[in-house]
Amino acid sequence: MDVTAELSLYPLQEDYIPVIQRFIEQLAAAGDTAVVTNAMSTQISGDASAVFGIVQAALEASYRDFGKQVLVCKFIPGLLPIQSP
C-alpha cells in the first residue's frame, strides 16, 4: 500500500532551524521515497512501510539529538502528486 504524508516538525527550543533541517535531511537520505519541502511542511510518499519506518527513524534520531519536539502528521492513502515549488 502506498501513502503520502505531510509532516510539520516543531522543535521546542529557540534555535529550531538546524533541528528541522537535520530531520528533513534524514527523511531525504532514505532513498526509497519521494521527499519535497516547502515553507510550511515536508511531504513524503512511497510504500507505507517505508514511509512509516523513515519517519519513525528520523523522529527517534531527532528526539535523541535535540530533545523535545512536536511532529504533526497527516497520512493519506495513495501517491499524491508532490513536486518541488
N, C-alpha and C positions, 0 to 999 in steps of 0.2 A: 504494500500500500504506500502511495506517495502522499506527502504532506507539504504544505507551505506554512512557515511560521513567521510571525512578525515579533521582534524582540526589542525591548527598551530596557537598558540597564541604568539603574540609578544608584551610584556609589554614595554611601553616607559619610562623605568626607569632602573637605574643601577642594583639594587637588584631584578632581574627578576625571579629567580628560585622559590622563595616562591609563587609568583603570579601564575606561571604555575602549580605548584604542587596543589595549592588550586583549581584551575579551573578543573584539572583532577579529583581530589577527588570529587568535586561536580557532575561531569558527571557520575562517577562510582557509587555514592551513590543513584542514581535514581532507580536502580534495574531492570527495565523492558527492558533494552537494554544490548548489549554486548559492552564492552569498552576495548580497547587494546592500549597500548602506546609503542612507540619505541623511538629511539634517534631523529627522525625527526618530528614525528607527533603523533596524537591520532586518532584512528578510533573508530567510534561508529555505531552500526547497530541495527535496530529494526523497529517497526511501525513508519511511517513517522511522525505522530502527536506526538508520544512520543519523538522521536529524536529531532524534531524542538523545542518542549517545553523544553526539558532538556538543549539544547544548549542555548536557549533564557534565561532561568532562571540562568544558570551558568555564562553567559556573563554579564547579568544585575548585579548580585552579585559582580562579579569581577570588573566591572566599578565602582560600588558604593564603594567597599572596597579599590581599588588600583588605580583608576584614568584611564588615557588614555592608551589604548591598541589597537592593530590591531589583528583581527581574520580573518585568511584566511581559507575558507571552500570550499570543493568540495563535492557535493551531487550526488550520483549515485543511480539510481533506483535498487531495489532488495537487497538481502542479499548476500554480497560478503564474501568469507571465510577469516575472520580476526582471527588471533591467536597470542598468545604471542611468542616472539622470543625465 
